[in-house]
Amino acid sequence: MVLTIPSRSLVDPVSDDSCAFFELLGQSLVEMVKEGLVQGADINSFNIPLYFPYEDEVRNIIESEGSFSIENLNVFKVIGIHMTRITQT
């Protein structure tokens, strides 16, 4: 099984590390407004609560829950619309 989970590379949960996701989402929403698919007022009221876990948090939860094992854990950095592998554990 393969899971793709947005995460952050820094331990501090309030760091700006996970902003790439919001940048891509913001660009998509602006394009949708330009194309008339949604109204600008709807974008201003859009709220999506998200939490991006740190790699160790994901590993600890999976291992402590016990239903699955991790054979390979890769971390990719999102740069614009491209992903680059930065670690493999």
A tleap script that builds the chain and sets N, CA, C and O, in Angstrom:
source leaprc.protein.ff14SB
mol = sequence {
  NMET VAL LEU THR ILE PRO SER ARG SER LEU
  VAL ASP PRO VAL SER ASP ASP SER CYS ALA
  PHE PHE GLU LEU LEU GLY GLN SER LEU VAL
  GLU MET VAL LYS GLU GLY LEU VAL GLN GLY
  ALA ASP ILE ASN SER PHE ASN ILE PRO LEU
  TYR PHE PRO TYR GLU ASP GLU VAL ARG ASN
  ILE ILE GLU SER GLU GLY SER PHE SER ILE
  GLU ASN LEU ASN VAL PHE LYS VAL ILE GLY
  ILE HIE MET THR ARG ILE THR GLN CTHR
}
set mol.1.N position { 0.840 -1.159 0.000 }
set mol.1.CA position { 0.000 0.000 0.000 }
set mol.1.C position { 0.896 1.237 0.000 }
set mol.1.O position { 1.936 1.266 0.658 }
set mol.2.N position { 0.480 2.245 -0.741 }
set mol.2.CA position { 1.216 3.503 -0.795 }
set mol.2.C position { 0.299 4.608 -0.287 }
set mol.2.O position { -0.839 4.736 -0.738 }
set mol.3.N position { 0.794 5.398 0.646 }
set mol.3.CA position { 0.067 6.548 1.166 }
set mol.3.C position { 0.873 7.803 0.894 }
set mol.3.O position { 2.091 7.812 1.075 }
set mol.4.N position { 0.214 8.848 0.468 }
set mol.4.CA position { 0.851 10.146 0.304 }
set mol.4.C position { 0.210 11.089 1.298 }
set mol.4.O position { -0.996 11.330 1.249 }
set mol.5.N position { 1.012 11.622 2.198 }
set mol.5.CA position { 0.511 12.469 3.276 }
set mol.5.C position { 1.270 13.788 3.238 }
set mol.5.O position { 2.497 13.792 3.329 }
set mol.6.N position { 0.563 14.905 3.104 }
set mol.6.CA position { 1.267 16.186 3.203 }
set mol.6.C position { 1.862 16.318 4.604 }
set mol.6.O position { 1.206 15.998 5.595 }
set mol.7.N position { 3.082 16.780 4.679 }
set mol.7.CA position { 3.730 16.899 5.987 }
set mol.7.C position { 4.670 18.099 5.973 }
set mol.7.O position { 4.727 18.854 5.002 }
set mol.8.N position { 5.396 18.255 7.057 }
set mol.8.CA position { 6.381 19.327 7.136 }
set mol.8.C position { 7.740 18.713 7.454 }
set mol.8.O position { 7.826 17.604 7.982 }
set mol.9.N position { 8.784 19.438 7.130 }
set mol.9.CA position { 10.135 18.928 7.385 }
set mol.9.C position { 10.731 19.478 8.673 }
set mol.9.O position { 11.812 19.056 9.084 }
set mol.10.N position { 10.039 20.411 9.311 }
set mol.10.CA position { 10.516 20.980 10.560 }
set mol.10.C position { 9.643 20.517 11.716 }
set mol.10.O position { 8.434 20.351 11.553 }
set mol.11.N position { 10.241 20.309 12.875 }
set mol.11.CA position { 9.504 19.825 14.044 }
set mol.11.C position { 8.461 20.835 14.510 }
set mol.11.O position { 7.382 20.440 14.953 }
set mol.12.N position { 8.756 22.108 14.419 }
set mol.12.CA position { 7.870 23.172 14.910 }
set mol.12.C position { 6.578 23.223 14.087 }
set mol.12.O position { 6.630 23.537 12.898 }
set mol.13.N position { 5.413 22.922 14.692 }
set mol.13.CA position { 4.162 22.886 13.933 }
set mol.13.C position { 3.666 24.249 13.457 }
set mol.13.O position { 2.764 24.301 12.620 }
set mol.14.N position { 4.214 25.340 13.951 }
set mol.14.CA position { 3.784 26.657 13.495 }
set mol.14.C position { 4.765 27.270 12.493 }
set mol.14.O position { 4.660 28.452 12.168 }
set mol.15.N position { 5.708 26.480 12.008 }
set mol.15.CA position { 6.659 26.978 11.020 }
set mol.15.C position { 5.949 27.179 9.678 }
set mol.15.O position { 4.862 26.646 9.451 }
set mol.16.N position { 6.568 27.940 8.813 }
set mol.16.CA position { 6.013 28.175 7.476 }
set mol.16.C position { 6.361 27.049 6.510 }
set mol.16.O position { 6.170 27.189 5.302 }
set mol.17.N position { 6.858 25.956 7.019 }
set mol.17.CA position { 7.361 24.862 6.201 }
set mol.17.C position { 6.304 24.231 5.299 }
set mol.17.O position { 6.635 23.777 4.204 }
set mol.18.N position { 5.060 24.191 5.721 }
set mol.18.CA position { 4.033 23.505 4.942 }
set mol.18.C position { 3.208 24.462 4.088 }
set mol.18.O position { 2.089 24.134 3.696 }
set mol.19.N position { 3.749 25.636 3.800 }
set mol.19.CA position { 3.009 26.628 3.023 }
set mol.19.C position { 2.921 26.297 1.542 }
set mol.19.O position { 2.072 26.855 0.846 }
set mol.20.N position { 3.769 25.408 1.036 }
set mol.20.CA position { 3.736 25.076 -0.390 }
set mol.20.C position { 2.365 24.557 -0.795 }
set mol.20.O position { 1.871 24.872 -1.877 }
set mol.21.N position { 1.752 23.761 0.075 }
set mol.21.CA position { 0.414 23.239 -0.217 }
set mol.21.C position { -0.568 24.391 -0.379 }
set mol.21.O position { -1.353 24.409 -1.327 }
set mol.22.N position { -0.531 25.348 0.537 }
set mol.22.CA position { -1.462 26.469 0.489 }
set mol.22.C position { -1.191 27.363 -0.715 }
set mol.22.O position { -2.118 27.939 -1.283 }
set mol.23.N position { 0.071 27.480 -1.104 }
set mol.23.CA position { 0.418 28.255 -2.290 }
set mol.23.C position { -0.227 27.641 -3.528 }
set mol.23.O position { -0.825 28.350 -4.338 }
set mol.24.N position { -0.108 26.332 -3.672 }
set mol.24.CA position { -0.723 25.650 -4.821 }
set mol.24.C position { -2.241 25.757 -4.778 }
set mol.24.O position { -2.877 25.997 -5.805 }
set mol.25.N position { -2.819 25.583 -3.609 }
set mol.25.CA position { -4.261 25.700 -3.464 }
set mol.25.C position { -4.713 27.114 -3.802 }
set mol.25.O position { -5.707 27.300 -4.504 }
set mol.26.N position { -3.990 28.104 -3.309 }
set mol.26.CA position { -4.326 29.499 -3.589 }
set mol.26.C position { -4.267 29.820 -5.072 }
set mol.26.O position { -5.146 30.505 -5.597 }
set mol.27.N position { -3.238 29.332 -5.750 }
set mol.27.CA position { -3.118 29.551 -7.191 }
set mol.27.C position { -4.297 28.926 -7.928 }
set mol.27.O position { -4.836 29.522 -8.860 }
set mol.28.N position { -4.690 27.744 -7.517 }
set mol.28.CA position { -5.821 27.057 -8.151 }
set mol.28.C position { -7.117 27.820 -7.934 }
set mol.28.O position { -7.918 27.964 -8.858 }
set mol.29.N position { -7.327 28.307 -6.720 }
set mol.29.CA position { -8.556 29.047 -6.419 }
set mol.29.C position { -8.620 30.365 -7.194 }
set mol.29.O position { -9.685 30.737 -7.689 }
set mol.30.N position { -7.497 31.071 -7.305 }
set mol.30.CA position { -7.461 32.321 -8.075 }
set mol.30.C position { -7.798 32.039 -9.536 }
set mol.30.O position { -8.541 32.798 -10.157 }
set mol.31.N position { -7.261 30.963 -10.083 }
set mol.31.CA position { -7.572 30.596 -11.474 }
set mol.31.C position { -9.052 30.267 -11.636 }
set mol.31.O position { -9.653 30.594 -12.659 }
set mol.32.N position { -9.635 29.630 -10.642 }
set mol.32.CA position { -11.061 29.299 -10.704 }
set mol.32.C position { -11.909 30.571 -10.699 }
set mol.32.O position { -12.939 30.631 -11.371 }
set mol.33.N position { -11.485 31.589 -9.946 }
set mol.33.CA position { -12.196 32.874 -9.945 }
set mol.33.C position { -12.072 33.517 -11.321 }
set mol.33.O position { -13.064 33.997 -11.869 }
set mol.34.N position { -10.873 33.532 -11.884 }
set mol.34.CA position { -10.648 34.133 -13.202 }
set mol.34.C position { -11.500 33.463 -14.279 }
set mol.34.O position { -11.979 34.122 -15.202 }
set mol.35.N position { -11.685 32.149 -14.155 }
set mol.35.CA position { -12.468 31.408 -15.142 }
set mol.35.C position { -13.960 31.459 -14.854 }
set mol.35.O position { -14.762 30.903 -15.605 }
set mol.36.N position { -14.335 32.130 -13.762 }
set mol.36.CA position { -15.746 32.270 -13.427 }
set mol.36.C position { -16.371 31.031 -12.808 }
set mol.36.O position { -17.596 30.926 -12.743 }
set mol.37.N position { -15.560 30.100 -12.356 }
set mol.37.CA position { -16.078 28.872 -11.758 }
set mol.37.C position { -16.546 29.081 -10.322 }
set mol.37.O position { -17.446 28.389 -9.848 }
set mol.38.N position { -15.931 30.036 -9.636 }
set mol.38.CA position { -16.334 30.401 -8.271 }
set mol.38.C position { -16.262 31.918 -8.151 }
set mol.38.O position { -15.628 32.582 -8.971 }
set mol.39.N position { -16.906 32.459 -7.138 }
set mol.39.CA position { -16.889 33.903 -6.925 }
set mol.39.C position { -15.813 34.262 -5.898 }
set mol.39.O position { -15.531 33.495 -4.977 }
set mol.40.N position { -15.224 35.437 -6.077 }
set mol.40.CA position { -14.168 35.900 -5.182 }
set mol.40.C position { -14.594 35.934 -3.726 }
set mol.40.O position { -13.798 35.637 -2.836 }
set mol.41.N position { -15.840 36.293 -3.480 }
set mol.41.CA position { -16.342 36.343 -2.100 }
set mol.41.C position { -16.307 34.964 -1.452 }
set mol.41.O position { -16.071 34.841 -0.250 }
set mol.42.N position { -16.540 33.931 -2.251 }
set mol.42.CA position { -16.483 32.568 -1.716 }
set mol.42.C position { -15.055 32.196 -1.318 }
set mol.42.O position { -14.842 31.471 -0.346 }
set mol.43.N position { -14.092 32.691 -2.068 }
set mol.43.CA position { -12.688 32.405 -1.754 }
set mol.43.C position { -12.314 33.052 -0.420 }
set mol.43.O position { -11.600 32.452 0.384 }
set mol.44.N position { -12.796 34.276 -0.187 }
set mol.44.CA position { -12.473 34.983 1.056 }
set mol.44.C position { -13.054 34.299 2.282 }
set mol.44.O position { -12.538 34.470 3.386 }
set mol.45.N position { -14.125 33.526 2.106 }
set mol.45.CA position { -14.739 32.848 3.250 }
set mol.45.C position { -14.320 31.379 3.338 }
set mol.45.O position { -14.799 30.650 4.207 }
set mol.46.N position { -13.439 30.947 2.454 }
set mol.46.CA position { -12.998 29.552 2.413 }
set mol.46.C position { -12.119 29.244 3.621 }
set mol.46.O position { -11.170 29.976 3.900 }
set mol.47.N position { -12.426 28.178 4.331 }
set mol.47.CA position { -11.658 27.786 5.516 }
set mol.47.C position { -11.433 26.281 5.455 }
set mol.47.O position { -12.384 25.511 5.322 }
set mol.48.N position { -10.193 25.871 5.551 }
set mol.48.CA position { -9.872 24.447 5.546 }
set mol.48.C position { -8.855 24.187 6.652 }
set mol.48.O position { -7.664 24.438 6.468 }
set mol.49.N position { -9.312 23.686 7.800 }
set mol.49.CA position { -8.368 23.417 8.894 }
set mol.49.C position { -7.521 22.177 8.562 }
set mol.49.O position { -8.054 21.094 8.319 }
set mol.50.N position { -6.230 22.354 8.558 }
set mol.50.CA position { -5.317 21.254 8.241 }
set mol.50.C position { -4.191 21.196 9.261 }
set mol.50.O position { -3.805 22.208 9.847 }
set mol.51.N position { -3.677 19.999 9.456 }
set mol.51.CA position { -2.487 19.815 10.284 }
set mol.51.C position { -1.523 18.957 9.489 }
set mol.51.O position { -1.885 17.860 9.063 }
set mol.52.N position { -0.327 19.422 9.283 }
set mol.52.CA position { 0.690 18.667 8.567 }
set mol.52.C position { 1.648 18.060 9.583 }
set mol.52.O position { 2.384 18.792 10.245 }
set mol.53.N position { 1.654 16.744 9.719 }
set mol.53.CA position { 2.523 16.106 10.714 }
set mol.53.C position { 3.983 16.099 10.277 }
set mol.53.O position { 4.302 16.168 9.090 }
set mol.54.N position { 4.838 16.016 11.255 }
set mol.54.CA position { 6.267 15.839 11.026 }
set mol.54.C position { 6.518 14.350 10.777 }
set mol.54.O position { 5.767 13.509 11.272 }
set mol.55.N position { 7.547 14.019 10.029 }
set mol.55.CA position { 7.844 12.629 9.670 }
set mol.55.C position { 7.848 11.696 10.881 }
set mol.55.O position { 7.282 10.604 10.821 }
set mol.56.N position { 8.476 12.113 11.971 }
set mol.56.CA position { 8.541 11.262 13.164 }
set mol.56.C position { 7.166 11.024 13.780 }
set mol.56.O position { 6.913 9.958 14.340 }
set mol.57.N position { 6.268 12.019 13.678 }
set mol.57.CA position { 4.910 11.839 14.191 }
set mol.57.C position { 4.189 10.741 13.423 }
set mol.57.O position { 3.529 9.891 14.021 }
set mol.58.N position { 4.313 10.759 12.110 }
set mol.58.CA position { 3.677 9.733 11.273 }
set mol.58.C position { 4.230 8.363 11.625 }
set mol.58.O position { 3.474 7.416 11.840 }
set mol.59.N position { 5.550 8.260 11.684 }
set mol.59.CA position { 6.196 6.983 12.000 }
set mol.59.C position { 5.750 6.462 13.370 }
set mol.59.O position { 5.407 5.288 13.504 }
set mol.60.N position { 5.754 7.328 14.384 }
set mol.60.CA position { 5.379 6.910 15.736 }
set mol.60.C position { 3.926 6.450 15.825 }
set mol.60.O position { 3.633 5.459 16.492 }
set mol.61.N position { 3.027 7.151 15.167 }
set mol.61.CA position { 1.616 6.765 15.199 }
set mol.61.C position { 1.404 5.422 14.521 }
set mol.61.O position { 0.697 4.565 15.051 }
set mol.62.N position { 2.005 5.231 13.364 }
set mol.62.CA position { 1.850 3.950 12.640 }
set mol.62.C position { 2.429 2.807 13.456 }
set mol.62.O position { 1.801 1.755 13.583 }
set mol.63.N position { 3.614 3.001 14.008 }
set mol.63.CA position { 4.246 1.936 14.780 }
set mol.63.C position { 3.506 1.648 16.084 }
set mol.63.O position { 3.375 0.487 16.471 }
set mol.64.N position { 3.019 2.686 16.769 }
set mol.64.CA position { 2.333 2.450 18.038 }
set mol.64.C position { 0.942 1.855 17.835 }
set mol.64.O position { 0.471 1.107 18.692 }
set mol.65.N position { 0.281 2.163 16.738 }
set mol.65.CA position { -1.038 1.607 16.469 }
set mol.65.C position { -0.937 0.113 16.173 }
set mol.65.O position { -1.786 -0.663 16.613 }
set mol.66.N position { 0.085 -0.294 15.436 }
set mol.66.CA position { 0.392 -1.701 15.277 }
set mol.66.C position { -0.253 -2.459 14.132 }
set mol.66.O position { 0.132 -3.602 13.886 }
set mol.67.N position { -1.203 -1.893 13.428 }
set mol.67.CA position { -1.862 -2.611 12.333 }
set mol.67.C position { -1.006 -2.681 11.079 }
set mol.67.O position { -1.200 -3.565 10.244 }
set mol.68.N position { -0.070 -1.765 10.939 }
set mol.68.CA position { 0.767 -1.693 9.746 }
set mol.68.C position { 2.229 -1.607 10.145 }
set mol.68.O position { 2.562 -1.247 11.274 }
set mol.69.N position { 3.088 -1.940 9.206 }
set mol.69.CA position { 4.517 -1.746 9.404 }
set mol.69.C position { 5.019 -0.861 8.267 }
set mol.69.O position { 4.425 -0.816 7.190 }
set mol.70.N position { 6.102 -0.170 8.519 }
set mol.70.CA position { 6.684 0.717 7.514 }
set mol.70.C position { 7.884 0.008 6.911 }
set mol.70.O position { 8.853 -0.294 7.607 }
set mol.71.N position { 7.815 -0.256 5.616 }
set mol.71.CA position { 8.951 -0.838 4.916 }
set mol.71.C position { 9.841 0.240 4.330 }
set mol.71.O position { 11.058 0.075 4.249 }
set mol.72.N position { 9.236 1.340 3.923 }
set mol.72.CA position { 9.973 2.415 3.282 }
set mol.72.C position { 9.212 3.711 3.520 }
set mol.72.O position { 7.998 3.754 3.321 }
set mol.73.N position { 9.888 4.750 3.935 }
set mol.73.CA position { 9.264 6.044 4.161 }
set mol.73.C position { 10.081 7.088 3.415 }
set mol.73.O position { 11.243 7.327 3.743 }
set mol.74.N position { 9.470 7.709 2.412 }
set mol.74.CA position { 10.136 8.732 1.607 }
set mol.74.C position { 9.534 10.084 1.920 }
set mol.74.O position { 8.331 10.200 2.154 }
set mol.75.N position { 10.365 11.097 1.924 }
set mol.75.CA position { 9.906 12.462 2.116 }
set mol.75.C position { 10.228 13.226 0.843 }
set mol.75.O position { 11.353 13.177 0.344 }
set mol.76.N position { 9.228 13.936 0.319 }
set mol.76.CA position { 9.396 14.717 -0.895 }
set mol.76.C position { 9.144 16.182 -0.581 }
set mol.76.O position { 8.232 16.512 0.177 }
set mol.77.N position { 9.938 17.043 -1.153 }
set mol.77.CA position { 9.739 18.480 -1.001 }
set mol.77.C position { 8.986 18.977 -2.228 }
set mol.77.O position { 9.385 18.706 -3.361 }
set mol.78.N position { 7.909 19.697 -2.002 }
set mol.78.CA position { 7.131 20.256 -3.100 }
set mol.78.C position { 7.727 21.600 -3.474 }
set mol.78.O position { 7.836 22.501 -2.643 }
set mol.79.N position { 8.108 21.720 -4.732 }
set mol.79.CA position { 8.648 22.971 -5.266 }
set mol.79.C position { 7.742 23.342 -6.433 }
set mol.79.O position { 7.855 22.776 -7.519 }
set mol.80.N position { 6.841 24.297 -6.204 }
set mol.80.CA position { 5.845 24.612 -7.233 }
set mol.80.C position { 4.972 23.390 -7.441 }
set mol.80.O position { 4.352 22.904 -6.495 }
set mol.81.N position { 4.916 22.891 -8.657 }
set mol.81.CA position { 4.113 21.700 -8.919 }
set mol.81.C position { 4.978 20.446 -9.031 }
set mol.81.O position { 4.480 19.374 -9.373 }
set mol.82.N position { 6.262 20.580 -8.746 }
set mol.82.CA position { 7.188 19.461 -8.861 }
set mol.82.C position { 7.583 18.953 -7.480 }
set mol.82.O position { 7.688 19.734 -6.534 }
set mol.83.N position { 7.805 17.628 -7.363 }
set mol.83.CA position { 8.243 17.054 -6.101 }
set mol.83.C position { 9.642 16.486 -6.274 }
set mol.83.O position { 9.961 15.899 -7.308 }
set mol.84.N position { 10.467 16.663 -5.265 }
set mol.84.CA position { 11.829 16.162 -5.274 }
set mol.84.C position { 12.046 15.369 -3.985 }
set mol.84.O position { 11.780 15.869 -2.892 }
set mol.85.N position { 12.531 14.129 -4.117 }
set mol.85.CA position { 12.787 13.327 -2.921 }
set mol.85.C position { 13.953 13.912 -2.172 }
set mol.85.O position { 15.005 14.180 -2.752 }
set mol.86.N position { 13.765 14.117 -0.849 }
set mol.86.CA position { 14.864 14.669 -0.053 }
set mol.86.C position { 15.400 13.661 0.951 }
set mol.86.O position { 16.559 13.759 1.353 }
set mol.87.N position { 14.582 12.688 1.368 }
set mol.87.CA position { 15.088 11.660 2.267 }
set mol.87.C position { 14.420 10.332 1.958 }
set mol.87.O position { 13.323 10.275 1.403 }
set mol.88.N position { 15.107 9.280 2.330 }
set mol.88.CA position { 14.535 7.949 2.259 }
set mol.88.C position { 14.981 7.213 3.489 }
set mol.88.O position { 16.178 7.084 3.745 }
set mol.89.N position { 14.005 6.718 4.273 }
set mol.89.CA position { 14.349 5.980 5.495 }
set mol.89.C position { 13.617 4.671 5.530 }
set mol.89.O position { 13.771 3.902 6.478 }
savepdb mol mol.pdb
quit
